[in-house]
Amino acid sequence: MATTPFWHDPPAPRRPPLDRDLHTSVCVVGAGLCGSSATLALAQAGIDVVQLEAGAIAGSASGRNAGFILQGTAERYDRACAVLGRERARRVHAYSLENHDRMAAFVRDHDVDCGYRRAGSLQLAGSDREEGELADSAALLVEDGFEAQLLHGADLPAVYRDAGWNMGVLLPRDGEVHPARLVQAAVAAAEQAGAAVYEQTPVTAIDARGAGDVRVETAGGTVHCDVALVCTNAAVGRLLPWFADKVDPVRGQMLATAPAPPLFERPVYADHGYDYWRQDPATGRVVLGGWRNLDPDAEVGHADVLHDEIQARMDAFLHRFTALRDVPVTHRWSGTMGFSRDGLPLVGAAPGANGVLVGAGFTGHGFGFAWLAGHALAQVALEGRHPFADELPPRRFA
């Protein structure tokens, strides 16, 4: 059974589906953060662009997350350095901060009402081992020119000490946002710049005959275009089979409470990032997600369904905070993320599909990379390359 996120209550008005054949320069498939960023960049450049969304704007992972804007990859920085190498880890980390800056500029320049706030994020250590890992990560971040602050004992807010944590790391350049409203605002801005957007329009096939002759097929009509951008994250393998074994659909469980007393000043990660929560500044609701590690095999797939045992563990977790013990849960939902095989996004030309570009595999950090990825795809479509796409091309798995 499909679940409704807090971010889509009430739902936004829908645009009509595609009902005829069209000819355009670029067709963008998917209206999440990446696809909407790409559509906006193309429309602002004066390009004739059509955007197709299978369901609703921000209806998939981009509107089913916690609204965190975090720097870096899904791995802590020390682990990223070990896996990627120090210099490449630094470059990728810097791109995530560029991504945030670009989103913040859009929110400011368009006066977007999306609850955006840049008060940092907090990583909490739940064991002596994790304390050491977070301290090592913070030290490497500072050495490489980023900001990180260790919080020990009394430096850690009392709400966390009272719940059993003793140490954390503050990353002051992180932020939070109402994710669906941000994406919806980007689509609206793209339409104002000339883009044509269709919702409720699943793409059934992409016939890539070469750059200049790509056909994006739907039940209501075919979009003939020079270039297609497939920005469907976890679902990319359904349209482009080459990606089916390179981007896995991984489900995350979420809930939101009724308005609660002020407790949390910024987004929080705990237990190596498996547990995460924040308090929506506009409503006071606590939004909580995670615990996928309790049953990782079951939390794979495209269906947005609830995992009752994980949801029960999330309920129990709320009771660690005295002020939340009598606050009811009002919304429960899940969402499917696209996890790449190396934990990094895939951005650029789709192998074996001439004229098709892809933005996918954001591995739970879509709001850390997807806005920049959309901008990069637009630049690749227009000019042939972008440094971010050069860094993370899909062909690295070829």
N, C-alpha and C positions, 0 to 999 in steps of 0.2 A: 504494500500500500504506500503510495506517495505521501510525503510529509511536507508540511508547510513551515518554512523558516519564519522566525520572528521578523526578519528583514522584509518579508513580503506580506505582512499583515498590517493594513489591507493591501491587496494586490494593485499594481499600477494598471492603468488602461492599456489594452493590447492594440497593436497595429494589425492591420489585416494581412492575410497570407498572400503570397505571390499567386497570381491567377492568369499569367500570360507569359509568353516568351519575351526576353529582353536582350539588348545588346549594350555592353558597357566596357569600360577599360579594365576595371578590376572588380572582382566579386569576392567579398569577404564572407566566409562561412563561420558562423558563431558570433554571438553577441554577449560574450563575457568581457572581462577586462582587456584581454589581449586583442580580440577582434574589434572591440569598440575603440580602443586606442588607435589601431591601424586605420579603421574607417575614418576617424576624425582627422588623422594626419593626412590621409589622401584627399579628403574633401577640402581641407584647408589649403592644400596645394593646388586646388582647382581641377582635380582628377575626377572623372565620371566614375562613381563607385556605387555598387549595390551590396547591401549587407543582408544576409539571410540567417534567421535564427529558428531552430527547430521548435522551440517552445516559447518562453518569455525572455525578455531582456534580463540578463543576470539570473536566469532561472536555474542554472546549474552551479558549479563550484563557486563561481564569482559572487553568487548571492546566497550561498549556503555555508559560509565560513564564519569565523569569529570577528572579522573586520580588523585583523592585525596588519600593520604595515611594518614588517621586520626586515632588518638588514641581514645579509648573508644567506647561505644555503640552509637546508634542513639540518646539516651537521654543525656542531659547534666549530668555532674558528680553528681551534687546535687540531681537530680532526680533519677539517677541510685542508689545512696546510699539509698534514701528513699524507692525505690521499691525492691532492691535486698538485702538491708542490707549493712552496711559500709564495712565489711570485704570481703564479696563476690564481691561487686562493685570494691574494690581495686584489688582483684585477677584478675577479668575479664579485668580491665583497664590495668594491668601489662601485661597480655597476648597480648593485642593489640600492645604494645610497643615491645614485643618480636617478634611478627609477622613482624613489620617494620624492626627490626634489622636483621632478617633472610632474608628478601627480599633485604635489602641493601647489605648484605654479598654476596648474589647470584649475584647481579649486579656488585659488585666490583670484585669478584673472576672470573667471566666469561666475564668481560669487555663488558657488555651489553650496546649497544647504544639505550637507551630508555628515554632520557631526564630526568633521575632521579635527583632530587634536594631535599635537606632537609633543607629548610629555614623556617620551621614552618608553622602554619596556624593561621588565624585571625578570631575570632568570633565577629561580630558586634551587638550591642544592638540598636534596633529601637524604644525603649520606655523606660520610667522610670522603669517600671516593669521588663523589660528584662535586664536593667542595673543591678538591684538588684539581679536577678537570676544568671547572669553571674559572678557577684562579689562573690556571695555565692559559686558558683561552683569552681571558681578559688581558693578561700580560702581553700576549702576542698581538692582540688588537692594538694596544697602545704603542707597541714597538713599530707597528706598520702604519701608524698615523691615524688610527681611528679612536673613538672615545669609548671608554669603559671604566666603570667605577665599582670597586668591591665594597659591599655593605656587610659588616660584621656586627653581631650583637646589637647594641643600642642604635647603631646606624640603620638597622633594618626596621621598617615600620612595625609597630606593636601588633597589628592585625596578623602579621605573618609569624612573629615570635610566639604569640599566644596559640597559634595553630600548629606549632612544632618545628618551624624552620629557624635556622640560626645564621644562615649566610646566603647572599645573593649577589648578582651582578646587574648593575643598572647600565643600560645602553641608551643614553639620552637622546639619540637622534631617531629613535623609532616612534611609531605613532599608531593611530586607530581611526576608523572611519565606518560610517554606515555603508557597507559594501554595495548593496543594490542601488542606493541613490547615487553613488559616485558613477557607476556604470551607466545608469539611466541618464544621468546628466551628460556623459560623454556622447551617448547616442543622440540625444536631443541637439547637442552642439554640432554633431556631424550632419544631422538633417538640416540645420540652419545654414550650414556651409554647402549644402547641395546634395548630400547623400540620400539614396533611396533605401529605406529599411523595411523589411518584411519579417514579421513574427509568424509563429505557427507554420513554419515552412521547412520541414525536414528535407535535407538533401539526400537523394537516393543513390546518386553516383556522380563521379567526376570523370569525364572523358578528356584526358589531357593529350591532345594531339600535337602539342608543341606550343611554345610561346607565341601568342597571337591567335591561337585557336584552341581555347579551353572551353568545355561545355559543362556547366554545373546543372545537373538535372534534379528536378523536384516533381511532385505529383501535379503541381499547378502550372508548371512551365519550365523552360530551360533558359538559363542565363548564359549567353555567349559572351566570352570575355577574352582579353589578352592574357591576363594573369589571374589565378585564383589563390587566395590566402585561406588556408584551413586552420582555424583557430578554435579547435574543439577539445583541446587538452586530452582528457582521458578517453574520449571517443574517436581520436584521430585514426586509430587502426580500423575502424568500421568503414571509413571512406578510402583510406590509403593502406592496404594490407601490409605494406612494407614495415609499417610502424607497430603492427599488432603485437610483436614480441619485444618491443623496445619501450613502450609506455603502458604501464599496468593500471587498471582502474582500482583504486583503493578507497574504501568508504571511511568517513569520519562521522561520529555521533556528536550531536549538539543538543543543548537545551537552553532555555531562557526562563528566568524567574519573573515574578511580579516585581514592581518597584521595591527596592530595598534601601536601608540607610546607607549613606556614603561609606564605602569601605576601601575600594581599590582605585588608586590614582592613575594607574596605567595598565596596559596588557601584561599578563604574567604567564610565564612558562615554568613548569616544574617536571620532575622525573624525566630528565633528558628530553624534554619537549613533548612527551606523550600526554601531559595534562596541561590545559591552558584555559585561561578565563580573563574576563575584563568586565567592567561595569559601564554600561552605555551612559555617557554623560547627559544625554537628553532625557532619558526616562528613569534612570536609576536601576534598570534591570541588569542582573548579572547574567552574562552569556558565557556558557561553559562548554568545553568540548574535549575530546581525546579518549584515552584509555583503550586505543586500538590494540595496544600490545597485549591486552588480556585475551584476545581471540583473533590473532592476525589472519588466520586462514579464512575465518568466516567474514571478515571485513574486506573482502575482495569482490568486485563486481560492480555493475552499472546501476543496480536497483537502489533507489533511495528508500531504504527500509530501516526500521528501528531494531536495534539489538537490545532486547529487554534486560539481559544481565549487565551489559555495559551501562545502560541507562540507570539501572539500580545502583551501580557503583558510583556513578556521578551524583545521584541523589545523596548517597552516604557521604561523599566528599564534601558536599555543601555544609553538612552538619559539623565539619571541623571548625566552622566559623559560627560563633554563638549567635551573632546578629542575623544569621540566615536560617536558623533552625525552624522558624515558624513562617518563613516566606515560601509561598507555593510556587511550583513550576507551572508556567502557563503555555509553553511551547516546547515541543520536542521534534527534532528533525535529523536528517542525515544528508550527506552530500558526497559525491564521488570526485576524488582528486586523481590527477594523472601523475604517477610516479615513474620517472625515467630510470633506466638501468644504472646510471652513474650518479643520480641525484641532481643532475643539472638540466636546465631547459634545453629543448631542441628548437632552434630558431634559424630558419633559412630554407634553402631549396630542398624539395622533397626528392630523394633519389628515385630514379625511374619514372618520374612524372614531370616531364618538361613543361614549364609554365606554371607550376604549383609551388607555393611557399607554405611553410608550416610554422606555427607557434604552439608548442605542446610540452608536456612533461615537466610541469612546474613543481612537482614533488611537495605539495603542501605549502609552498611559498609563492603562490601566484601574485599576491599583492606586493611581494618583494621584487618581482622581475617582470610581470606580464605587461605593465604599461610601457616600459622601455622596449620590451619585445615587440609590441604592436608598432611602436614608432620605428623600430629597426626594420621590421618587415615592409613597412611603407617605403622606407628609403631603399631597400633592396629592390622593390618593385619599380621604383622610379629611377634609381641610379646604379643598381647592380651590386651594391655592397653597403655594409654598415659594420663598424668594429664589433658590436655586440653579437651580430650574426656570424662574423668571422671567428669569434671566440667559441661559439656554441653550435656549430653546424650539425644538422642531422647526419651528414655523411661520416661523422666520426665513428658511427656504428656500422658502416658499410663493410 
